[in-house]
Amino acid sequence: MASVRFESASRIYPGTTVPAVDKLNLTVNDGEFLVLVGPSGCGKSTSLRMLAGLEEIDNGAIFIGDRDVTNVAPKDRDIAMVFQSYALYPHMTVAENMGFALKIAGVAKEERDRRVREAAKLLDLEAYLERKPKALSGGQRQRVAMGRAIVREPQVFLMDEPLSNLDAKLRVATRTQIAALQRRLGITTVYVTHDQVEAMTMGDRVAVLKDGLLQQCDSPRNLYDKPANAFVAGFIGSPAMNLLIAPVEAGNAKLGSLSIPTSASGSVIVGVRPEGFTPSSSGFEINVEVVEELGADAYVYGKPADSSVKFYNSADEGAQVIVRWDPKNPPRPGDRISVQPQPGAVHFFDQASGKAL
């Protein structure tokens, strides 16, 4: 096993001036499951491909353990990669697919068979070893791709959106299997996804990227409770945190008729998660547009009754305030509700930089 270390690693694609990955400094501890997450184009897959040796590094360095692998060929990095597409050979059986890389590497047949059987047992694929990929479901094919990586017994697993081709229910089941399997094997794993729910449920730590820059790397709980900036606050969590611009007057951030004490001055971004609001007879008023009734929960979506209240992301014309509500007594579209933040539920961010205050 080994740790992974990015040291000011950058990648600038030919014909562009803005780095796809910009001076990335990140350490993945030995045996850790680290998830890279962010919107499309943020640099997460490029970072993974740099680690795999599939992308050049224009500046900086990458280490696996104590070894500088910046200019080492992919095949010599002792890593195994699981792709979004399963990339299985259709004419080979499951066992042959899983053992193919070992065969190419000259591993003896007895040793190959042993490793394939062990991986198949881990992945519950023993009954399918003689089948061809076309006779398997999507989830089973993805497990075969995992098995192909496991039998190589690498120092590091790299996974690039491996669940995105699965349907929603199977994706949930498979992500728990992958997380449990990684903890059992103890192999250092770097996992890329655009799905922040997937990131939060799988990773020991989660690294959030935006425009090639690392925004924050922390445990899922700390990302949720202590976001470093307004981008992380709005990206992590489902439904997202409410982010509203509030002028500060006499030590209070003003959201319509609601006053929230703050030590900031000028104007701030006020962040409150949907569950951070509570009904109030005299609070922040919202005109209800949509109510989502989900059984155990209900979410109310609406616009501030005071039209002077602006959203942080003003480019999003469809932005709404989201409030978690008592599912047994939800309001109706067209109603007006009044809420206020619970104690300790308010986050303040600098309006210019977006950084947490």
Salt bridges, closest charged atoms under 4 A:
GLU7 OE2 - ARG5 NE 2.73
ASP22 OD1 - LYS23 NZ 3.76
GLU32 OE2 - ARG205 NE 2.53
GLU55 OE1 - ARG11 NE 3.27
GLU55 OE2 - ARG49 NE 3.44
ASP58 OD2 - ARG11 NH1 3.21
ASP76 OD1 - LYS75 NZ 3.42
GLU111 OE2 - ARG114 NH2 2.61
GLU111 OE2 - ARG115 NE 3.02
ASP113 OD2 - LYS109 NZ 2.86
GLU118 OE2 - ARG114 NH1 2.74
GLU153 OE2 - ARG115 NE 3.86
GLU161 OE1 - HIS194 ND1 2.72
ASP204 OD1 - ARG183 NH2 3.12
ASP225 OD1 - ARG221 NH1 3.14
GLU285 OE1 - ARG336 NH1 3.48
